[in-house]
Amino acid sequence: MLDLLLHTILPWAIALTLVFEAITILFRFGFRVQATRDTARYVARWTRGLRIHHGYWGVPLLVLGGAALGTSIGPAQAAAWMVIVGLALIKSDLMHHFLVLWPITGRHEFDLVYPERARYRK
């Protein structure tokens, strides 16, 4: 299991983290998309004002994949890829907010709710 983690899961998770972060940076600075500003009118109604970060999607993938790997339920490759993608999503989200946005913009923008949350709670 340790061999799988060190030689397969971590290298792929690091590589995929960098790919996800490159895409996130491209949208944020290349296309000038800001989630708080540009997705609020579409997403906030469905989430009742809660902001959904891409790292949130990684948590269930990581947990389910880790559980499947630990108990040998299902194909090991599928479980390993769930762990890899889950780790990459979480790391990319944290990297984006705290290592990219914060130094560049002066704000980490890791908001848990959209700024005008009250408007979307109807």
Secondary structure, 3 states (H helix, E strand, C coil): CHHHHHHHHHHHHHHHHHHHHHHHHHHHHHCCCCHHHHCHHHHHHHHCCECCCHHHHHHHHHHHHHHHHHHCCCCHHHHHHHHHHHHHHHHHHHHHHHHHHHHHHCCCCCCCECCCHHHHCC
